[in-house]
Amino acid sequence: MKFRFCFAGLLMVVILGGCMSKNQRAPMLTAPHVDLERFMGPWYVIANIPTFVEKNAYNAVESYELNKDGTIATTFTFNKGNFDGKLKRHTPKGFVRDKKSNAVWGMQFIWPFKGDYRIAYVDPNYTQTIIARQKRDYVWIMARTPVISENDYRSLRDQVERLGYDVTKLQKVPQRER
């Protein structure tokens, strides 16, 4: 009987320890400060680890508009399956959670749930950005133009890797130059 109790206790410690180590990640560094006014507008999705909604997305663009109440009206559009595929449109609402940096948001697709949304990087000219999540499950490399140089892409991909992502899951999003 004692053996069973000890074994069960040991098994529980191993299971809980495994869960804790898996979920305990170093806090993700974000951009030190995001000028919300400059961040607003359209961003082309260059690459991502896609959510189920974004699989087979072409011409993906995420646009932000600052509302008077401080929330962010978001419009995400893409063509499904190919460049001429059906246009899909999603309109989640963003909520700035960290008012000091403006880099940590909650993104609400369905009330009352707000997903983690972190501006991990934005370049000084606000032309390229990395949007990430603490769980390191989804990530987006975005730019103000539909195409960026291969050097810029590699640099952003390397930053995504330094954030703790498996970059083998990163997929380029087909963009038609406009």
N, C-alpha and C positions, 0 to 999 in steps of 0.2 A: 504494500500500500504506500509506504514512504517513497519507494522508488518511482511509482507512478506519479505521485504528487510532485516530486522533484523534477522528473522528466517533463511533466506538463508545465511546470513553472519555467524550466529552462527553455522549452520550446516557445513559450509565450514571450520570454525575453528576447530570443533570437528573432521571432517574427516582428515584435514591436521595434526592436533595434534596427531591423532591416527597413521598416517603414520610415522610421525617423531619419535614418541616414539618406534615404532616397528623397525625402521631402525637404531636408535641411540643406538648402543651397545658400551659397554666399549671396547676400543682397546684390541685386543687379545695379551697377552704376548707371546713371542716366546723364543726360546733358545737364550741365550745372545750372543753366537757365535758358528757358525758351521764351522768346518774345512772341507771344500769341498772335499779335497782329501780323508779324512777318511770316509766321507759320501757316496762316490761313491761305486758302486757295487750293488749286489742283496739284496733286502729286501722282505721277505715273508709277505704277508698281513695276519695278525692274525685275525683282526676284522675290521669292517667298518660300517659306515652308507653309503650304496652304492649309486653310481650314477646309472642311468638306464643301462649303459653299463655293470656294474659289477653285476647285479642281477643274481643269480644262478652261480656265479663264484666259481670254485674249483682250488686249486693249484695256486692261484694268486701270482705273483711275479713282483715287480717293480725294474728295474735295472737302474742305473745312470752311465753315463760316461762323464767326464769333457772334453769338446772340447777346442781346442787351443784358440778359440775366446771368451772363458768364458761362453758360453752357455752349457747347459746340455742335452746330448742325452739321452732320456728316452725310455725304452722299457718295456711295461706292457703286460704280458702274463697270460693267464688262460685257463682252460678247461671249456667250457660252459655246464652247466647242471649236470655234474657228473665227476668223476675222469678220465674217459675215453672219455669224450665229446670232441667235436671239439675244437682244439687249436685256441684261438683268440689272436691277437697281435696288439697292438697299439703303436705308436711311436711319442708321443708329444715331444716338445722341451721346456726345462726349461730356464728361464732367471732370473738371480739373480737381484732382484730389490733393496734390501738393502745390499749394499756392506760392510757396517760396521759389520753387524751381519751374513750375508750370510743366514739368516733364512727366508727371505721373497722372494718368487719367483713368477714369472708369468709362468703359464704352458699353452703352446699353442698347442691345438689339431687341430684347424682350423685357418688359417691366416685370418684376423689380430688379432683375439681375444685371449687374454691371461687371463686364469682363476687364481684366487687367490689361492696361495699354500703357506702354512706357516709351517715351522718346529717348532712346538710348544714345542717339547721336544725331546732331544736325550740324552741317558745316557752317562756317561763319557767314557765308552768303545766302544761306537758306535755300540751297539748290539740291542738296542730297540729305537724306535722313535714313535712320534705321529705327523701326518701331519693333519693340520686343515685349516679351512677357516674362515675369519672374519664373514661371514654370519651365521656360525654355522649350515650349512646345511649338509655338508659331512665331514667325518673324517676317518682317517686310523690309526690303530695301526699296526705297522710293526716290524719285528725282523729279525735278520740275520739267524735264524733257523726257520724251519717250525712249530715248537711247542715250547711254553714257559710254564713255571710253572703256576699253577692256581693263586698262590700268586702274581706273576709278572703281570698276566692278570688283576687281581682285582686292583692292584696298578695303572696300566695304565688306566683302565676304570675309576677309581676315579679321575685321572688327567683330563680325557676327560670331566667328569662331572663338575669339577672345571673350565674348560674352558667355560662352559655355554651350553653344549650340553644336549639334552634329551637322556640319555644312554639307555632308553628302546628301542630306535631305532637301537642301536648297534647290529650288527650281527657277529657271528664268521664265518670266512671263512674256509671251510673244506680244510685241508692240509694233504697230504699223506706224512708221514715221508720218507725221501730219504736216 
